[in-house]
């Protein structure tokens, strides 16, 4: 991911409807599926997300972040235990964790299997793994190019990656479903313009009334996700347990 993306993500985390809605979906899943606390939690690659800070309500959170300035900022400003490192061979942590999270990380990694094997070695037997990834190759656009994605996933392509690492899938659902027509139209327009990396990360917070309206849609979807899996969406969320 380019430097401008890291610089903007903290502000987007606070205000952008999708970042807020995604964070609430993830915390819902953690609330539902996590074992009894207090928990030992490892968040891999999440220092530029407020999810790491909010997960401290469930226990002790350690964050591994590959971008050194982001790691230093998160440690200083958010009060987190952030350690520079990356998958698969540079994870500066010891012992086993009750919960390991990978939020929009796998899509950046060339070879998923060594990365997931490294993750599996850190999850205690019966421990929880939470994963989110961008979904559906048909949505590939210049946004993916700019943030250095290697791929987008479907249920059929994400499931075997997790199962080969020794995880049992408990739940695998799309999200950002209700807004899918809007996302699809935006991404098709991008493809028609031609794929190319933009000079800087250009996601912005919509105007306040629109941002609030879109957040209300995300909130409605979050309530749906508490009851049912969703059939389509721009992202996937996976809940799995170490065998």
C-alpha angles and dihedrals in degrees: 000000000000122000094252090059093057091047093055102039097080092057092045090051090061099045117013113103095223095049091049093045094047091049091053092049091052093047089050090055092047091050091051102042109027118107120246113295168269085079136195104229131188118196111193115205097354107115093113091055128083088217089084091058094044092051089066087085086073097048144286114348125202118187127202113200127179096204108079099202090049091049091050093047093049092048091050103038103030099035094235131149096244121175125189110241145106146214135308108006106015109062106139097200135102135212131016128306131216091217132022121187131197109185111185093333109113094064089065095055122090097207113033099185099067089044093052092044088056090049092049091055089061099050117086116233106280091017124140129254120193118191134178125185137167111266140220122025089225087073093058108134144151087284089067090048093050094051092044099245115174095198148343119235141226126199088259094055099040098047097064092046090060096038093051088058091056101263126137112219113230097171136007118175141157118237136192084057102142090053094044096108089055093047092046093051091049093049094046089052089052092052092050089055090053129259117271136140111261118232091244141008104277106184109130136184109258121237110290099256092048092043090053093047092051091047088054088056090050089050091053089051092049089058090051091050090058088066110026143017114251121237100220141007146137093265140037129219120198129193114194140162129217110251 
